[in-house]
């Protein structure tokens, strides 16, 4: 069967609903002779009659009734498909994959994700906890739209927006010689046991720590390592040593540990939103608009946010 022009199907459905050539023509904004020609051409293409015509009435044939019944359903589905395609094209619908590191989870990332989902509920955002090397690979193979990643781990061709900056803190077990103090020096930390994330998994944070101590001609001595944060904190609770995190973790730390300020730290833990500028979908462009707006609001609290 040859492909049928959509317009002729729409003409038939309007006529099948009204069974009146004049009313159907008025509804469609067509001249009545033009409507009659469209119906005749459609019947010729199909090879069977759709309508029975007389001077008094118009009725559907059995074939016409079948086309009307199923055609209405198909047209409704096609209309929805076109509307959804339009929403995808303008970024109001679709899907994205967003990676984030452990150090991004407690910061401004959640504000951006929540605001975006409130504004664009028909965009599916798949969140994935990914170390820096995994995010680099995701950007390289284009399986990742955005990444919340430590700023020092962002390299071209990635573009970035800095979204948070946190001071470093020390996390130690409750039973520790430092208990009762408010702050500790880096030299003291260099002289005690430290547990840290593995150099491979924590590829963005470990260079920060090394640089922090190297600035004072100190060396960080790591006695135990762990791939993920829960295991790392369990090592701290069990007395294997202290660790260094950023202050965003304070509210989520488990019982059995205590925190201290670092007296002479001259570095912060900065997190950025990263993306490839040459690979943004319409939905991703909307996401970037929200992130930029919230960052502007964070830097200028008096700045009015868009509705």
C-alpha positions in Angstrom: 0.0 0.0 0.0 1.4 3.4 -0.9 2.3 5.9 1.8 -0.8 8.0 2.7 -0.6 11.8 3.1 -1.3 12.6 6.7 -3.4 15.6 5.7 -5.9 13.4 3.9 -6.3 11.1 6.9 -7.0 14.1 9.1 -9.6 15.3 6.5 -11.3 11.9 6.6 -11.3 11.7 10.4 -13.0 15.2 10.6 -15.6 14.1 8.1 -16.1 10.7 9.8 -16.8 12.5 13.1 -19.3 15.0 11.7 -20.7 13.0 8.7 -21.3 16.4 7.2 -19.2 17.8 4.4 -20.0 21.5 5.2 -19.3 21.2 8.9 -16.1 19.2 8.4 -14.9 21.8 5.8 -15.6 24.7 8.2 -13.8 22.9 11.0 -10.7 22.3 8.8 -10.8 25.8 7.2 -11.2 24.2 3.7 -13.5 24.8 0.8 -16.0 22.0 0.5 -14.9 21.0 -3.0 -11.3 20.7 -1.7 -12.5 18.4 1.1 -14.5 16.3 -1.4 -11.4 15.9 -3.6 -9.2 14.8 -0.7 -11.7 12.1 0.3 -11.9 10.9 -3.3 -8.1 10.8 -3.7 -7.8 8.9 -0.4 -10.3 6.3 -1.5 -8.4 5.9 -4.8 -5.1 5.4 -3.0 -6.6 2.9 -0.6 -8.6 1.0 -3.3 -11.9 0.9 -1.4 -14.7 3.1 -0.4 -14.8 4.9 3.0 -18.2 6.6 2.7 -21.6 6.0 1.3 -23.1 9.3 -0.1 -26.7 10.1 -1.0 -28.5 13.4 -1.4 -29.8 13.0 2.2 -27.0 11.6 4.3 -23.4 10.5 4.5 -22.5 7.3 6.3 -19.3 5.2 6.8 -18.8 1.9 5.1 -17.6 -0.9 7.3 -14.0 -0.2 6.1 -14.5 3.5 6.8 -15.7 2.7 10.3 -12.6 0.6 10.9 -10.3 3.3 9.7 -12.1 6.0 11.8 -12.0 3.9 15.0 -8.3 2.9 14.7 -7.2 6.1 12.9 -8.4 8.3 15.8 -6.3 6.3 18.2 -3.3 6.4 15.9 -3.7 10.1 15.3 -3.9 10.8 19.1 -0.7 8.8 19.5 1.0 10.6 16.7 0.0 14.0 18.1 1.4 13.1 21.5 4.6 11.9 19.8 5.0 15.2 17.9 4.3 17.2 21.1 6.9 15.1 23.0 9.4 15.5 20.1 8.9 19.3 20.3 9.5 19.2 24.1 12.7 17.2 23.6 13.8 19.6 20.9 13.4 22.6 23.2 14.9 20.9 26.2 11.7 20.5 28.3 11.9 16.7 28.0 14.6 14.0 27.4 17.3 12.4 29.5 20.8 13.2 30.8 23.5 11.4 32.7 25.3 13.3 35.4 28.3 12.0 37.2 29.5 13.2 40.7 32.4 12.5 43.0 32.1 11.9 46.7 33.3 15.4 47.4 30.4 16.9 45.3 27.6 15.0 47.0 27.2 17.3 50.0 27.5 20.7 48.2 25.7 22.8 45.7 25.1 19.9 43.4 21.9 18.9 45.2 20.5 22.4 44.8 21.1 22.4 41.1 19.6 19.0 40.6 16.5 19.7 42.7 15.9 23.1 41.0 16.3 21.6 37.5 13.9 18.7 38.3 11.3 21.1 39.7 11.4 23.2 36.5 11.7 20.3 34.0 10.0 17.3 35.5 9.9 15.5 32.1 13.7 15.4 31.8 15.1 12.2 33.4 18.4 12.8 35.2 20.5 9.7 35.8 22.9 10.3 38.7 26.1 8.2 38.9 28.7 8.2 41.6 32.0 8.2 39.6 35.6 8.9 40.5 37.4 11.5 38.5 39.0 9.0 36.0 35.6 7.4 35.4 34.2 10.8 34.6 37.0 11.6 32.2 36.3 8.3 30.4 32.6 9.2 30.3 33.3 12.5 28.7 35.6 10.9 26.2 33.1 8.3 25.0 30.2 10.8 25.3 28.2 8.7 27.8 28.3 11.6 30.3 26.5 14.9 29.9 27.8 16.6 33.0 30.1 15.9 35.9 30.4 17.4 39.4 34.1 17.0 39.9 37.0 18.4 41.9 38.2 21.6 40.1 41.8 20.5 40.0 40.8 17.4 38.1 39.2 19.4 35.2 41.2 19.6 32.1 40.5 20.8 28.5 38.4 20.2 26.4 36.1 20.4 29.5 34.4 23.7 30.3 33.6 24.4 34.0 31.6 26.4 36.5 33.0 26.6 40.0 30.0 25.7 42.3 31.5 25.3 45.8 34.6 25.9 47.9 35.1 24.3 51.3 37.8 24.4 53.9 39.7 21.3 54.8 39.1 19.6 58.2 40.6 16.7 60.2 38.5 13.8 61.1 39.8 11.6 64.0 38.5 8.9 66.3 36.9 9.9 69.6 39.7 8.4 71.6 42.6 10.5 70.2 45.3 12.5 71.9 44.0 15.7 70.2 40.6 15.4 72.0 39.6 18.7 73.6 41.4 20.8 71.1 39.7 22.9 68.4 42.5 23.0 65.8 45.6 21.1 64.7 48.6 22.2 62.6 49.7 20.4 59.5 53.0 19.6 61.1 51.2 17.6 63.8 49.2 15.8 61.1 52.4 14.9 59.3 53.6 13.3 62.5 50.6 11.0 63.1 49.0 8.1 61.3 46.7 9.1 58.4 44.2 7.0 56.4 43.2 8.3 53.0 41.4 7.3 49.8 43.5 5.3 47.3 45.6 7.3 44.9 43.8 5.6 41.9 40.2 6.1 43.1 40.8 9.5 44.8 42.8 10.8 41.9 41.6 14.4 42.3 41.8 14.7 46.1 45.1 13.0 46.8 47.2 15.5 44.8 45.5 18.3 46.8 46.6 16.7 50.0 50.2 16.2 48.8 50.3 19.8 47.6 48.9 21.1 50.9 51.7 19.5 52.9 54.4 20.2 50.3 53.8 23.9 50.6 55.2 23.7 54.2 57.9 21.2 53.2 56.0 18.4 54.9 55.2 14.9 53.8 51.8 13.2 54.4 52.4 9.7 55.6 49.5 7.4 54.7 49.3 4.2 56.7 46.0 2.9 55.4 44.0 3.4 52.3 40.4 2.7 51.2 38.5 3.1 47.9 35.3 4.5 49.3 34.3 6.9 52.0 32.3 4.5 54.3 35.3 2.2 54.6 37.6 5.1 55.1 35.5 6.5 58.0 35.3 3.0 59.6 39.1 2.9 59.6 39.1 6.2 61.4 36.5 5.1 63.9 38.5 2.0 64.6 41.6 4.0 65.5 43.7 3.3 62.4 44.4 7.1 62.1 42.9 10.4 61.2 41.9 11.6 57.8 41.3 14.9 56.0 38.1 15.8 54.2 36.3 19.0 53.5 33.8 20.8 55.8 30.8 19.8 53.7 31.0 16.3 55.3 30.6 17.5 58.9 26.8 17.1 58.9 26.9 13.6 57.5 29.8 12.1 59.6 28.9 8.9 61.6 29.1 8.7 65.4 32.5 7.7 66.8 34.5 10.4 65.2 35.4 14.1 65.9 36.5 16.9 63.7 39.2 19.6 64.1 40.0 22.7 62.1 43.4 22.9 60.4 45.3 25.9 61.8 47.5 26.6 58.8 45.7 25.2 55.7 46.0 27.6 52.8 44.0 25.6 50.3 40.3 24.8 49.8 38.5 21.9 48.2 36.8 23.3 45.1 34.1 21.5 43.1 33.1 22.4 39.6 30.4 21.4 37.2 32.1 20.2 34.0 30.9 19.5 30.5 32.0 19.2 26.9 30.8 22.3 25.0 30.6 20.5 21.7 28.2 17.9 23.0 25.2 19.5 24.7 21.7 18.3 24.1 18.8 20.8 24.4 18.0 19.4 27.9 21.7 19.8 28.8 21.5 23.5 27.8 18.6 24.0 30.1 20.5 22.3 32.9 23.5 24.6 32.3 21.2 27.6 32.4 19.9 26.5 35.9 23.4 25.9 37.1 24.7 29.3 36.0 21.7 31.1 37.5 22.1 29.4 40.9 25.8 30.1 40.9 25.1 33.7 40.2 22.6 33.7 43.1 25.2 32.1 45.4 27.8 34.7 44.5 25.2 37.5 44.8 22.6 36.6 47.4 20.6 39.8 46.6 20.4 38.8 42.9 16.8 37.9 41.8 16.3 34.3 40.7 14.2 33.5 37.7 10.7 32.1 38.4 
